[in-house]
Amino acid sequence: MTKTRLFAPTLFVTAALALAACTTTGASGSPAASAPAPGSAETSAAPSTDASASASADASASPSASAAASADSGGAGDLAAKIPATVGDVELSVSSTDGEAYVRANVNRQLSPILTALNKTPTDINVATATGSAVGGATLFIDAVQVTGADAEALVTAFQTAAEASPGTTVEAADVGGKSVVKATTTSYTLAVYASGDTLFYVQSPNAELVDQAIAALP
């Protein structure tokens, strides 16, 4: 009887230890099983959020860019609309152009000294140009140059001063169709300059009569 009493607790302790070992093994496997696997919903949540933010940023930027492009296009269209579509038998093709490039390419327009006199730079101008040819072959150019913040009298005066300093050019004030202009004449062409508001119009052709017709057609 004494041996039976001593052995029974031993069996109970052994069973208890075995049960504890099983419980410990299960607990140690639990964290590994609960960790998110690569590619799971928890792991992929961050890239999805980033993509949404990026798409949202792109969408919010687009309207601003579109508005800027629309404003530029509208400004150029308004300036081009001031140039007549036809002068006599000359049909004109109108386009807008970069202000800085125009200043460099058209030295006879005297825009560099004009801008200097008015404390302006090429970034202060918008330009629309038009060209066409008469039946007889004479080419006609009409350029509309808008100088932000300038006025008509200052523009014409600045042109006349700069043109008079150019050798080989005859410069004189004239009235053409009721408009006050400054004409600069060389052996190759006649250039008449007329201002309206903040816009300076250049009309040039080897045919002086065509120049007068174009000036009369300007607004």
FENTA-V787407 format. One record per backbone hydrogen bond with DSSP energy under -0.5 kcal/mol. NH is the residue of the N-H (numbers start at 1). CO is the residue of the C=O. If there is no record, write none. Layout:
# FENTA-V787407
nh=NH co=CO
nh=NH co=CO
This chain:
# FENTA-V787407
nh=5 co=1
nh=6 co=2
nh=7 co=3
nh=8 co=4
nh=9 co=5
nh=10 co=6
nh=11 co=7
nh=12 co=8
nh=13 co=9
nh=14 co=10
nh=15 co=11
nh=16 co=12
nh=17 co=13
nh=18 co=14
nh=19 co=15
nh=20 co=16
nh=21 co=17
nh=22 co=18
nh=23 co=19
nh=24 co=20
nh=25 co=21
nh=26 co=22
nh=27 co=23
nh=28 co=24
nh=29 co=25
nh=30 co=26
nh=31 co=27
nh=32 co=28
nh=33 co=29
nh=34 co=30
nh=35 co=31
nh=40 co=37
nh=44 co=40
nh=45 co=41
nh=45 co=42
nh=48 co=44
nh=49 co=45
nh=50 co=46
nh=51 co=47
nh=52 co=48
nh=53 co=49
nh=54 co=50
nh=55 co=51
nh=56 co=52
nh=57 co=53
nh=58 co=54
nh=59 co=55
nh=60 co=56
nh=61 co=57
nh=62 co=58
nh=63 co=59
nh=64 co=60
nh=65 co=61
nh=66 co=62
nh=67 co=63
nh=68 co=64
nh=69 co=65
nh=70 co=66
nh=71 co=67
nh=72 co=68
nh=73 co=69
nh=74 co=70
nh=75 co=71
nh=76 co=72
nh=77 co=73
nh=78 co=74
nh=79 co=75
nh=80 co=76
nh=81 co=77
nh=82 co=79
nh=83 co=80
nh=87 co=90
nh=90 co=87
nh=91 co=89
nh=92 co=85
nh=92 co=90
nh=93 co=131
nh=94 co=92
nh=95 co=129
nh=97 co=127
nh=102 co=98
nh=103 co=99
nh=104 co=100
nh=105 co=101
nh=106 co=102
nh=109 co=106
nh=110 co=107
nh=111 co=106
nh=114 co=110
nh=115 co=111
nh=116 co=112
nh=117 co=113
nh=118 co=114
nh=119 co=116
nh=120 co=115
nh=124 co=121
nh=125 co=122
nh=126 co=146
nh=127 co=97
nh=128 co=144
nh=129 co=95
nh=130 co=142
nh=131 co=93
nh=132 co=140
nh=134 co=138
nh=137 co=134
nh=140 co=132
nh=141 co=204
nh=142 co=130
nh=143 co=202
nh=144 co=128
nh=145 co=143
nh=145 co=200
nh=146 co=126
nh=146 co=144
nh=147 co=145
nh=147 co=198
nh=148 co=124
nh=148 co=146
nh=150 co=147
nh=155 co=151
nh=156 co=152
nh=157 co=153
nh=158 co=154
nh=159 co=155
nh=160 co=156
nh=161 co=157
nh=162 co=158
nh=163 co=159
nh=164 co=160
nh=165 co=161
nh=165 co=162
nh=166 co=163
nh=167 co=165
nh=169 co=166
nh=170 co=185
nh=171 co=169
nh=172 co=183
nh=174 co=181
nh=176 co=174
nh=176 co=179
nh=177 co=175
nh=179 co=176
nh=181 co=174
nh=181 co=179
nh=182 co=193
nh=183 co=172
nh=184 co=191
nh=185 co=170
nh=185 co=183
nh=186 co=189
nh=190 co=205
nh=191 co=184
nh=192 co=190
nh=192 co=203
nh=193 co=182
nh=194 co=201
nh=196 co=199
nh=199 co=196
nh=200 co=145
nh=201 co=194
nh=201 co=199
nh=202 co=143
nh=203 co=192
nh=203 co=201
nh=204 co=141
nh=205 co=190
nh=206 co=139
nh=208 co=206
nh=211 co=207
nh=212 co=208
nh=213 co=209
nh=214 co=210
nh=215 co=211
nh=216 co=212
nh=217 co=213
nh=218 co=214
nh=218 co=215
nh=219 co=82
